[in-house]
Amino acid sequence: MNPNRWFRCTETPQNSRARDTAAGSLDNDAAYALKTARGYLAQLPGGDHAWLRGKNVLEIGPGIHYGVPLILACFGARVAVADRFPPAWQPAYHPVFYRRLLERFVGEFPEIDPGPLRAAMKGQASLKDHIAEIKTPVERIPHRMRNRFDVIFSNAVLEHLFLPSRAIRRLAWVTRPGGLGFHQVDFRDHRDFARPLEYLLLGRVRFWKVFYWSHGECGNRLRPGEFFRIIARSGFAIRGFEVNLQAADAYLNEFMPRLRESSSVYAGCLETELKKLSGCFHLVKA
């Protein structure tokens, strides 16, 4: 089903909205970026960041800034980012954010040259010296990039894809044989994390309206098993799947009767499947 046939989206994408420049918010953003980068580094072979040097790395959906890919560039990776909504430079936010991230990075990795982060504070143009931008949805990453990347990362991106099967096949296309993929996926209804499965109750048309109107920000509601089947047909082998967040029993006990009584396509979904709210897929290109 193509939602473009019925709905015209006018909502401003998340990456284009004005950023919170309060000191506490900037500190939180810097801390989260460093935490995300630290998580990526931990997934590398042997957990050794030296493995990155000289590697071609792609991060899809970097979000409101390029903090994480710039950190990867500090470790010697050749980094590209792919996003249909690249973050617009905001002078009141980005220079301060990059400075705070730089301070945290130097404190944690004093032996690593922070040149890419330092350059980022100068302005949007300086980012291009260290980050290659692919301004397109994942599904449309150019075919000419076949077998380009040694490793692809994403954090809470795959759940926002409009065409996940096509997108994951394209990720396999641009990954070199033997290359790696690490994808953290959030299976919650992003409209209200306290009630993380409510969108499963929506009918197909109503859900597509909500999904398309928000640029996919509510989540595409695919469950882990559905991603397993998509990935298995894409050219990747799944080396592992680590569940790192589960639904509370009290919420599931209240939600499941409503789901079972609904006409949702998920009415028969196993409770054990619905309990998984977040997890990381570890992939290798066959």
ChimeraX attribute file (.defattr): number of C-alpha atoms within 10 A of each C-alpha:
attribute: neighborCount
match mode: 1-to-1
recipient: residues
	/A:1	7
	/A:2	10
	/A:3	17
	/A:4	12
	/A:5	7
	/A:6	11
	/A:7	13
	/A:8	11
	/A:9	15
	/A:10	10
	/A:11	10
	/A:12	11
	/A:13	16
	/A:14	15
	/A:15	18
	/A:16	15
	/A:17	12
	/A:18	12
	/A:19	15
	/A:20	12
	/A:21	15
	/A:22	9
	/A:23	12
	/A:24	10
	/A:25	13
	/A:26	21
	/A:27	17
	/A:28	14
	/A:29	20
	/A:30	24
	/A:31	15
	/A:32	15
	/A:33	21
	/A:34	20
	/A:35	13
	/A:36	16
	/A:37	18
	/A:38	16
	/A:39	15
	/A:40	21
	/A:41	19
	/A:42	13
	/A:43	16
	/A:44	17
	/A:45	12
	/A:46	10
	/A:47	13
	/A:48	11
	/A:49	18
	/A:50	14
	/A:51	15
	/A:52	21
	/A:53	14
	/A:54	14
	/A:55	17
	/A:56	19
	/A:57	24
	/A:58	30
	/A:59	23
	/A:60	24
	/A:61	25
	/A:62	24
	/A:63	20
	/A:64	19
	/A:65	21
	/A:66	21
	/A:67	26
	/A:68	23
	/A:69	27
	/A:70	28
	/A:71	25
	/A:72	25
	/A:73	25
	/A:74	22
	/A:75	21
	/A:76	20
	/A:77	23
	/A:78	21
	/A:79	24
	/A:80	21
	/A:81	23
	/A:82	21
	/A:83	20
	/A:84	16
	/A:85	17
	/A:86	21
	/A:87	19
	/A:88	14
	/A:89	15
	/A:90	16
	/A:91	11
	/A:92	12
	/A:93	16
	/A:94	25
	/A:95	19
	/A:96	17
	/A:97	22
	/A:98	24
	/A:99	18
	/A:100	20
	/A:101	26
	/A:102	24
	/A:103	15
	/A:104	16
	/A:105	21
	/A:106	13
	/A:107	10
	/A:108	11
	/A:109	11
	/A:110	11
	/A:111	8
	/A:112	13
	/A:113	16
	/A:114	19
	/A:115	14
	/A:116	24
	/A:117	27
	/A:118	19
	/A:119	20
	/A:120	24
	/A:121	19
	/A:122	13
	/A:123	14
	/A:124	16
	/A:125	10
	/A:126	15
	/A:127	19
	/A:128	14
	/A:129	11
	/A:130	21
	/A:131	20
	/A:132	15
	/A:133	15
	/A:134	18
	/A:135	14
	/A:136	15
	/A:137	17
	/A:138	26
	/A:139	18
	/A:140	15
	/A:141	19
	/A:142	13
	/A:143	10
	/A:144	9
	/A:145	13
	/A:146	15
	/A:147	17
	/A:148	17
	/A:149	24
	/A:150	21
	/A:151	24
	/A:152	24
	/A:153	22
	/A:154	20
	/A:155	21
	/A:156	19
	/A:157	22
	/A:158	24
	/A:159	24
	/A:160	23
	/A:161	21
	/A:162	21
	/A:163	14
	/A:164	19
	/A:165	16
	/A:166	15
	/A:167	20
	/A:168	22
	/A:169	20
	/A:170	21
	/A:171	25
	/A:172	25
	/A:173	23
	/A:174	23
	/A:175	28
	/A:176	20
	/A:177	17
	/A:178	15
	/A:179	20
	/A:180	25
	/A:181	29
	/A:182	22
	/A:183	21
	/A:184	23
	/A:185	23
	/A:186	26
	/A:187	27
	/A:188	29
	/A:189	21
	/A:190	21
	/A:191	15
	/A:192	12
	/A:193	11
	/A:194	13
	/A:195	16
	/A:196	22
	/A:197	24
	/A:198	18
	/A:199	22
	/A:200	21
	/A:201	20
	/A:202	17
	/A:203	14
	/A:204	12
	/A:205	12
	/A:206	11
	/A:207	18
	/A:208	21
	/A:209	17
	/A:210	19
	/A:211	22
	/A:212	23
	/A:213	19
	/A:214	19
	/A:215	18
	/A:216	19
	/A:217	19
	/A:218	21
	/A:219	25
	/A:220	25
	/A:221	21
	/A:222	18
	/A:223	21
	/A:224	22
	/A:225	11
	/A:226	11
	/A:227	17
	/A:228	14
	/A:229	11
	/A:230	18
	/A:231	20
	/A:232	15
	/A:233	12
	/A:234	19
	/A:235	20
	/A:236	25
	/A:237	18
	/A:238	16
	/A:239	11
	/A:240	12
	/A:241	16
	/A:242	11
	/A:243	16
	/A:244	13
	/A:245	14
	/A:246	16
	/A:247	18
	/A:248	13
	/A:249	10
	/A:250	8
	/A:251	14
	/A:252	18
	/A:253	11
	/A:254	10
	/A:255	16
	/A:256	18
	/A:257	11
	/A:258	14
	/A:259	21
	/A:260	14
	/A:261	11
	/A:262	16
	/A:263	13
	/A:264	16
	/A:265	13
	/A:266	18
	/A:267	16
	/A:268	13
	/A:269	14
	/A:270	10
	/A:271	11
	/A:272	9
	/A:273	12
	/A:274	21
	/A:275	20
	/A:276	18
	/A:277	22
	/A:278	19
	/A:279	19
	/A:280	20
	/A:281	20
	/A:282	19
	/A:283	24
	/A:284	21
	/A:285	22
	/A:286	15
